[in-house]
Amino acid sequence: MTARRLWVLTSTRADFGLLYWLLREIEADPRLELMLAVTGTHLSPEFGMTVQEIEKAGLAIHRRMEILLSSDTRTAMTKAMGLAMLECGHALEVDRPDMVVLLGDRFEIVPVALAAVAHGIPVAHLHGGETSSGAIDEYFRHAVTKLATFHFPATEAYRRRIVQMGEAPARVFNLGAPGLDHLHRSEIIERGALFEALGLDPDRPTALVTYHPVTGDMHGDAQQDVAALLEALASFDALRFVFTKANADSQGRAINAQLEAWCEANPERGRLFDNLGQRLYHGCLRHLDVVIGNSSSGLVEAPSFRRPVVNVGKRQQGRIAAPNVISTSNDVAAIRDGVRRALDDLFKAGLSDMRNPYDRFGDGSTSTRIKDVLATVEITPQLLQKRFHDIDVGESGVYEKHRGDHDHV
């Protein structure tokens, strides 16, 4: 029996962390052959050269493709997308995998999905059906959904949304978020070792802060937003801050420059890290006092640690949020109020029985289940003859959700 070849793309530290256990599962299954393609910020010294994490993990890299330019303007982003189309189009022609596996909503995965479709290769997409109206990723995510053949959303609400978009229900599998398998399979670093690695005093309250550009706001000013965030944080004299750099979206470099300048001016209060890595990042979610910013990890991963999250601005607007998430505007006063509430003992006590809406099975089995579908799902020449699956409509002629459907828990 010939192993089914899966061409899996990773372009950032974030998606590698979410894909890690799925990659391990694919690698260990004799029914499958892993073809790991590495690109984007993984290959950039500016963003920590995180390809080294992949190498340290012992995963074999099938291809390295440089597409990132030394600029984060919207023009640079479109040029990077063009480079991704050229590089991946050629790579897929040479490699001829049986399936391409993509995760999330980064701009660079759209041209990869397009190249796969052009070559007649089915696409499996993870984390589709979500919404984040404050980011341009909203467009990219749904575009990849329509280019994909198989779908692995993280919640039932997202599964229904993909079906609503015309995808065949039999090809949409709600198995949870694979990145949460870390919390069941990996050993979380102990508190003392974490603070030693961070170079911080464990006896002082500390916040984890990550702020990415709000790319969906074409007229937004990331520098003004970060200035407001830093002004709000500076008012909490007892708190220290572990900052992680923004991603490679437009205006990301400007954000990183502001954070670097603030940490240099306030070395006793904040430290900026290019990349914490999965082990230290999860350690921060476990042991630090509060998570602040606009990273999706605050909504997807932090609930498993019952960690208070202050979600700032519009970037994650529309995502399912657990009770640990306090959403605020970018206004200085609103951020201050959010942090005060997050640090309140009564608020934290109310999170003791909270469940994570993205962890469907709660046993670290999501990657195994996804891998089994990838290994056994039928691939036929007719598979790419895609049809729009029409859903039931009510008497009004428009789609009617089942009673009780909602996007909050």
C-alpha positions as CSV (number, residue, x, y, z in Angstrom):
1,M,0.0,0.0,0.0
2,T,1.4,3.4,-1.0
3,A,1.4,6.0,1.7
4,R,-0.8,9.0,1.1
5,R,1.4,12.1,0.7
6,L,0.3,15.2,2.7
7,W,1.9,18.5,1.9
8,V,1.6,20.6,5.1
9,L,2.5,24.3,5.1
10,T,3.7,26.3,8.1
11,S,4.6,29.9,7.8
12,T,4.7,31.3,11.4
13,R,5.6,30.3,14.9
14,A,1.8,30.4,15.7
15,D,0.6,28.0,13.2
16,F,3.5,25.6,13.8
17,G,2.5,25.4,17.4
18,L,-1.1,24.6,16.4
19,L,0.0,22.0,13.9
20,Y,2.7,20.4,16.0
21,W,0.8,17.3,17.2
22,L,-0.9,16.8,13.9
23,L,2.6,16.8,12.2
24,R,3.7,14.2,14.8
25,E,0.6,12.1,14.1
26,I,1.1,12.2,10.4
27,E,4.8,11.4,10.7
28,A,4.1,8.3,12.8
29,D,1.3,6.9,10.7
30,P,2.6,4.4,8.0
31,R,-0.5,5.2,5.9
32,L,0.8,8.7,5.5
33,E,3.9,10.5,4.3
34,L,4.6,14.0,5.7
35,M,5.9,16.6,3.3
36,L,6.5,19.6,5.5
37,A,6.8,23.0,3.7
38,V,8.3,25.9,5.7
39,T,8.0,29.5,4.6
40,G,7.2,33.0,5.9
41,T,8.5,34.3,9.2
42,H,10.1,30.9,10.0
43,L,13.0,31.8,7.7
44,S,13.4,35.4,8.9
45,P,16.1,36.4,11.5
46,E,14.0,39.4,12.3
47,F,11.2,37.2,13.6
48,G,13.5,34.8,15.5
49,M,14.4,32.3,12.7
50,T,11.8,29.9,14.1
51,V,12.7,27.3,11.5
52,Q,15.2,26.3,14.2
53,E,12.3,25.2,16.5
54,I,11.2,22.9,13.8
55,E,14.6,21.5,13.4
56,K,15.1,21.0,17.2
57,A,11.8,19.1,17.2
58,G,13.3,16.6,14.8
59,L,10.7,17.1,12.1
60,A,12.1,16.6,8.6
61,I,11.6,19.7,6.4
62,H,10.7,18.8,2.9
63,R,10.9,22.3,1.4
64,R,12.0,25.8,2.4
65,M,10.5,28.7,0.5
66,E,11.4,32.3,1.1
67,I,8.6,34.7,0.3
68,L,8.8,37.4,3.0
69,L,10.0,40.8,2.0
70,S,11.9,43.2,4.4
71,S,8.8,45.5,4.5
72,D,5.3,45.2,6.0
73,T,3.4,47.6,3.7
74,R,0.3,46.3,1.9
75,T,2.2,46.4,-1.3
76,A,4.9,44.2,0.2
77,M,2.1,41.8,1.4
78,T,0.7,41.5,-2.1
79,K,4.2,40.9,-3.5
80,A,4.7,38.2,-0.9
81,M,1.5,36.6,-2.0
82,G,2.7,36.6,-5.6
83,L,6.0,35.0,-4.5
84,A,4.0,32.4,-2.5
85,M,2.0,31.6,-5.7
86,L,5.1,31.2,-7.8
87,E,7.1,29.2,-5.2
88,C,4.3,26.9,-4.2
89,G,3.0,26.5,-7.7
90,H,6.4,25.2,-8.8
91,A,6.8,23.1,-5.6
92,L,3.4,21.4,-6.0
93,E,4.1,20.6,-9.7
94,V,7.3,18.8,-8.6
95,D,6.1,17.2,-5.4
96,R,2.6,16.1,-6.6
97,P,1.2,15.4,-3.1
98,D,-2.2,13.7,-2.6
99,M,-3.4,16.5,-0.5
100,V,-2.4,20.0,0.8
101,V,-3.1,20.8,4.4
102,L,-3.4,24.5,5.5
103,L,-4.3,26.1,8.8
104,G,-5.9,29.4,9.6
105,D,-6.2,32.7,7.8
106,R,-2.7,34.1,7.0
107,F,-2.4,36.0,3.7
108,E,0.2,33.6,2.4
109,I,-2.1,30.5,2.5
110,V,-4.5,31.9,-0.1
111,P,-2.1,31.6,-3.0
112,V,-1.1,28.2,-1.8
113,A,-4.7,27.0,-1.9
114,L,-5.1,28.6,-5.4
115,A,-2.0,26.8,-6.6
116,A,-3.2,23.5,-5.2
117,V,-6.6,23.8,-6.9
118,A,-4.9,24.7,-10.2
119,H,-2.9,21.5,-10.0
120,G,-5.9,19.4,-9.2
121,I,-4.8,18.7,-5.6
122,P,-7.5,18.7,-2.8
123,V,-7.0,21.1,0.1
124,A,-7.8,20.3,3.7
125,H,-8.3,23.5,5.8
126,L,-8.1,23.8,9.6
127,H,-9.8,26.5,11.6
128,G,-12.2,27.6,8.9
129,G,-15.6,29.1,9.6
130,E,-14.4,31.6,12.2
131,T,-14.9,35.3,12.2
132,S,-12.5,38.1,13.1
133,S,-14.0,41.2,11.5
134,G,-11.2,43.5,12.7
135,A,-8.6,41.7,10.5
136,I,-8.2,41.4,6.8
137,D,-7.7,37.7,7.6
138,E,-11.6,37.5,7.5
139,Y,-11.4,37.6,3.7
140,F,-8.5,35.2,3.5
141,R,-10.0,32.6,5.8
142,H,-13.3,32.4,3.9
143,A,-11.6,32.4,0.5
144,V,-9.6,29.3,1.5
145,T,-12.8,27.7,2.7
146,K,-14.2,28.0,-0.8
147,L,-11.0,26.6,-2.3
148,A,-10.8,23.7,0.1
149,T,-12.4,20.3,-0.2
150,F,-12.1,19.1,3.4
151,H,-12.7,21.2,6.5
152,F,-11.8,20.9,10.1
153,P,-13.4,23.7,12.1
154,A,-12.8,24.1,15.8
155,T,-16.4,24.4,17.1
156,E,-19.9,23.3,16.1
157,A,-20.9,26.9,15.3
158,Y,-18.0,27.2,12.9
159,R,-19.0,23.9,11.3
160,R,-22.5,25.2,10.6
161,R,-21.1,28.4,9.2
162,I,-19.0,26.4,6.6
163,V,-22.0,24.4,5.6
164,Q,-23.9,27.7,5.3
165,M,-21.2,28.8,2.8
166,G,-22.2,25.9,0.6
167,E,-19.7,23.2,1.6
168,A,-20.8,19.6,1.7
169,P,-21.6,18.6,5.3
170,A,-20.0,15.2,4.9
171,R,-16.7,16.9,4.3
172,V,-16.8,19.2,7.3
173,F,-15.5,17.6,10.5
174,N,-15.9,19.4,13.9
175,L,-13.1,17.8,15.9
176,G,-11.9,20.8,18.0
177,A,-8.7,22.9,17.9
178,P,-5.6,20.7,17.3
179,G,-3.3,23.2,19.1
180,L,-5.0,22.4,22.4
181,D,-3.5,18.9,22.3
182,H,-0.4,20.5,23.7
183,L,-2.2,21.1,27.0
184,H,-2.9,17.3,27.3
185,R,0.2,15.9,25.8
186,S,3.0,18.3,26.7
187,E,4.6,18.9,30.1
188,I,4.0,22.5,31.1
189,I,7.1,24.2,32.4
190,E,7.1,24.8,36.2
191,R,6.6,28.4,37.5
192,G,10.1,28.8,38.9
193,A,11.8,27.5,35.7
194,L,9.6,29.8,33.6
195,F,10.5,32.9,35.5
196,E,14.2,31.9,35.5
197,A,14.0,31.5,31.7
198,L,12.3,34.9,31.3
199,G,14.7,36.6,33.7
200,L,12.0,37.9,35.9
201,D,11.1,37.9,39.6
202,P,8.4,35.3,40.3
203,D,7.1,37.3,43.3
204,R,5.7,40.1,41.3
205,P,2.5,40.1,39.2
206,T,3.2,39.8,35.5
207,A,1.1,40.1,32.3
208,L,1.7,38.5,28.9
209,V,1.1,41.1,26.2
210,T,0.8,40.5,22.5
211,Y,-0.6,43.1,20.1
212,H,-1.0,42.5,16.3
213,P,-2.0,45.1,13.7
214,V,-5.7,45.5,13.1
215,T,-5.5,44.9,9.4
216,G,-9.2,45.1,8.7
217,D,-9.2,48.8,9.5
218,M,-7.8,50.4,6.3
219,H,-7.7,53.8,8.0
220,G,-6.4,52.6,11.4
221,D,-3.3,53.8,13.1
222,A,-1.4,50.9,14.7
223,Q,1.1,53.2,16.4
224,Q,-1.7,55.3,18.0
225,D,-3.4,52.1,19.2
226,V,-0.1,50.7,20.7
227,A,0.6,54.1,22.4
228,A,-2.8,53.9,24.0
229,L,-2.2,50.4,25.2
230,L,1.2,51.3,26.7
231,E,-0.2,54.3,28.4
232,A,-2.9,52.2,30.0
233,L,-0.4,49.5,31.1
234,A,2.0,52.0,32.5
235,S,-0.6,53.0,35.1
236,F,-0.4,49.6,36.8
237,D,2.7,50.2,38.9
238,A,2.8,46.7,40.4
239,L,2.5,44.8,37.0
240,R,5.5,43.8,34.9
241,F,5.1,42.8,31.3
242,V,6.3,40.0,29.0
243,F,5.8,41.4,25.5
244,T,5.9,39.2,22.4
245,K,6.5,40.7,19.0
246,A,3.7,41.4,16.5
247,N,3.5,39.2,13.4
248,A,4.5,40.1,9.9
249,D,1.2,41.9,9.0
250,S,1.2,45.5,7.7
251,Q,2.4,47.9,10.4
252,G,3.8,45.0,12.5
253,R,7.3,46.4,12.4
254,A,6.1,49.7,13.6
255,I,4.4,48.1,16.6
256,N,7.6,46.1,17.4
257,A,9.7,49.3,17.3
258,Q,7.3,51.0,19.8
259,L,7.4,48.0,22.1
260,E,11.2,47.8,21.9
261,A,11.5,51.5,22.7
262,W,9.2,51.2,25.7
263,C,11.0,48.2,27.1
264,E,14.4,50.0,26.7
265,A,13.0,53.0,28.6
266,N,11.4,50.8,31.3
267,P,13.8,47.8,31.6
268,E,12.5,47.1,35.1
269,R,8.9,46.8,33.9
270,G,8.9,45.1,30.6
271,R,10.8,42.7,28.4
272,L,10.3,42.1,24.6
273,F,10.8,38.6,23.1
274,D,11.1,37.9,19.4
275,N,9.6,34.5,20.0
276,L,8.9,32.6,23.3
277,G,8.4,29.2,21.7
278,Q,5.6,26.9,22.5
279,R,6.9,25.7,25.8
280,L,7.5,29.1,27.3
281,Y,4.4,30.6,25.8
282,H,2.2,27.9,27.3
283,G,4.1,28.4,30.6
284,C,3.1,32.1,30.5
285,L,-0.5,31.2,29.9
286,R,-0.3,28.8,32.9
287,H,1.6,31.0,35.4
288,L,1.3,34.7,34.6
289,D,-1.5,36.7,36.0
290,V,-3.3,38.1,33.0
291,V,-3.1,38.0,29.1
292,I,-3.5,41.4,27.4
293,G,-3.7,42.3,23.7
294,N,-5.5,40.9,20.6
295,S,-3.9,37.5,19.9
296,S,-6.3,34.6,19.1
297,S,-4.5,32.6,21.7
298,G,-6.3,34.6,24.3
299,L,-9.6,33.2,23.0
300,V,-8.5,29.7,21.9
301,E,-5.8,28.6,24.4
302,A,-6.1,30.8,27.5
303,P,-9.5,29.4,28.5
304,S,-7.9,26.0,29.1
305,F,-5.8,27.7,31.9
306,R,-8.8,29.7,33.2
307,R,-6.6,32.7,32.6
308,P,-8.2,36.2,32.5
309,V,-7.8,37.8,29.1
310,V,-8.2,41.5,28.2
311,N,-9.0,41.4,24.5
312,V,-8.2,44.9,23.1
313,G,-9.8,46.4,20.0
314,K,-11.5,44.8,16.9
315,R,-9.0,42.3,15.6
316,Q,-10.8,39.3,17.2
317,Q,-14.3,40.7,16.9
318,G,-16.8,37.9,16.2
319,R,-14.9,34.9,17.5
320,I,-16.5,32.7,20.1
321,A,-15.3,33.9,23.5
322,A,-15.4,32.1,26.9
323,P,-16.2,33.9,30.1
324,N,-12.5,34.6,30.8
325,V,-12.4,37.2,28.0
326,I,-13.0,40.8,28.7
327,S,-13.3,42.8,25.5
328,T,-12.5,46.5,25.4
329,S,-12.0,49.3,22.9
330,N,-8.6,50.8,22.2
331,D,-9.4,53.7,24.5
332,V,-6.9,54.1,27.4
333,A,-9.6,54.3,30.0
334,A,-11.4,51.2,28.7
335,I,-8.2,49.2,28.7
336,R,-7.4,50.2,32.3
337,D,-10.9,49.2,33.3
338,G,-10.5,45.8,31.6
339,V,-7.2,45.1,33.3
340,R,-8.6,46.1,36.7
341,R,-11.5,43.7,36.2
342,A,-9.2,40.9,35.0
343,L,-7.0,41.2,38.1
344,D,-10.0,41.2,40.5
345,D,-10.0,38.1,42.7
346,L,-13.8,37.8,42.4
347,F,-13.6,37.7,38.6
348,K,-10.9,35.1,38.6
349,A,-12.8,33.0,41.1
350,G,-15.7,32.9,38.7
351,L,-13.6,31.1,36.1
352,S,-13.0,28.0,38.2
353,D,-15.6,25.9,36.4
354,M,-15.2,27.4,33.0
355,R,-14.8,25.0,30.0
356,N,-12.9,25.8,26.8
357,P,-15.3,25.9,23.9
358,Y,-12.5,25.0,21.4
359,D,-11.5,21.8,23.2
360,R,-14.3,19.5,22.1
361,F,-13.1,16.1,23.5
362,G,-10.8,17.5,26.3
363,D,-8.4,14.6,26.0
364,G,-5.7,15.6,23.6
365,S,-7.2,13.5,20.7
366,T,-8.0,16.2,18.2
367,S,-4.9,15.7,16.1
368,T,-5.3,12.0,16.1
369,R,-8.8,12.3,14.9
370,I,-7.9,14.8,12.2
371,K,-5.0,12.5,11.0
372,D,-7.4,9.5,10.8
373,V,-9.7,11.5,8.5
374,L,-6.9,12.6,6.4
375,A,-5.6,9.0,6.1
376,T,-9.0,7.4,5.2
377,V,-11.1,10.0,3.4
378,E,-11.7,9.0,-0.2
379,I,-9.9,10.9,-2.9
380,T,-11.4,10.4,-6.3
381,P,-11.0,12.3,-9.7
382,Q,-14.5,13.6,-9.1
383,L,-13.6,15.2,-5.8
384,L,-12.5,18.5,-7.3
385,Q,-15.8,18.8,-9.3
386,K,-17.1,21.0,-6.5
387,R,-20.7,21.7,-6.1
388,F,-22.5,24.3,-4.0
389,H,-24.4,22.5,-1.2
390,D,-27.7,24.4,-0.8
391,I,-29.0,24.4,2.8
392,D,-32.6,24.3,3.9
393,V,-34.5,27.5,3.8
394,G,-37.5,28.6,5.7
395,E,-40.8,30.0,4.4
396,S,-39.2,33.4,4.1
397,G,-36.7,32.0,1.5
398,V,-33.7,32.8,3.7
399,Y,-31.5,30.5,5.8
400,E,-32.9,29.9,9.3
401,K,-30.6,28.8,12.1
402,H,-31.7,26.1,14.4
403,R,-33.3,27.4,17.5
404,G,-30.7,28.0,20.2
405,D,-27.8,28.6,17.8
406,H,-25.4,31.3,19.2
407,D,-21.8,32.3,19.0
408,H,-21.2,32.7,22.8
409,V,-20.8,30.3,25.6
